[in-house]
Amino acid sequence: MAVSNGGAVPVPPYLAHFGLREAPFSLTPDTQFAFGTRAHQEAVNTLLVAVNSGEGFVKIVGEVGTGKTLLCRRLLNALKGKAVTAYVPNPNLTPTELLVALAEEFQLPLEGNDNAHLLTKLLNDALLEFARLGKGVVVCIDEAQALPRDSLETLRLLSNLETEKRKLLQIVLFGQPELDSHLSDPAIRQLKQRITFHYRLGELLPEEIPLYVAHRMRVAGASTGGNLFTDRALGALYKSSRGTPRLVNILANKALMAAYGEGSRLVKPGHVKAAARDTEGARTGFWW
């Protein structure tokens, strides 16, 4: 019988088998499941210090699957009621398209306007008004490595507006390591010089894996406190994922399915092994 989750979508049988209300290892960046790993907590602290300092650009870099989007959402949640925010999830935009996206995020009246000069003026006027009202403004750009060079320059020019005390616009760039290569282009060296805070996200440490898994299992409703993975299974999970959070989630979810398929109430190393063999990018073989 499926576990009730408040009348929402029925819980899949393999999750109900473990007494879970929802999927503990979904790839959706749900802040409810956020776990304060060393790297993420240091990144959050860096972001909050940067935002409070009122400086221009902040950069967060991490490999694929290290949780940049989740970190971005944590920042946006932390700023609710404290600052005006804008979120650009797909920045592969021309300068004009980027200006339109920002104007839409700030709920400004566009009236079909696609003139870059007028859009810039509209945004500048809005930033001045936010400042008059005592509101800080933070723009979060996800997947920032996809920003064209001309659009990066547009962001720099927008960030020029400032009072005697602080910038009127703060921009946080979340991107893969390719972002660093982008910013090394001599043509946009002025932007690179304005990055006052930066942080590089790392993978989960071996000792964080048990805590990470147990936390997500508890949030999803595990009545046993999340101890459904044996110690050896957790070790296998780390070795096969190299501590990359996205891979941990994929492998843990598949391991749950494998354990369910055998009727087991515990996830064992063999279940993680089966998951790793079925997952591109996972390490297999040498640790068995």
Buried (B, 14 or more C-beta within 10 A) or exposed (E): EEBEBEEEEEBBEBBBBBBBBBBBBEEEBBEEBBBBBEBBEBBBEBBEEBBEBBBBBBBBBBBEBBBBBBBBBBBBEBBEEEBBBBBBEEBEBEBBBBBBBBBEBBEBEBEEBEEBEEBBEBBBEBBEEBBEEEEBBBBBBBBBBBBBBBBBBBBBBBBEBBEEEBBBBBBBBBBBEEBBEBBEEEEBEEBBEBBBBBBBBBBBBEEBBBBBBBBBBBBBBBEEEBBBBBEEBBBBBBBBBBBBBBBBBBBBBBBBBBBBEEEBEEBBBBBBBBBBEBBEBBBBEEBE
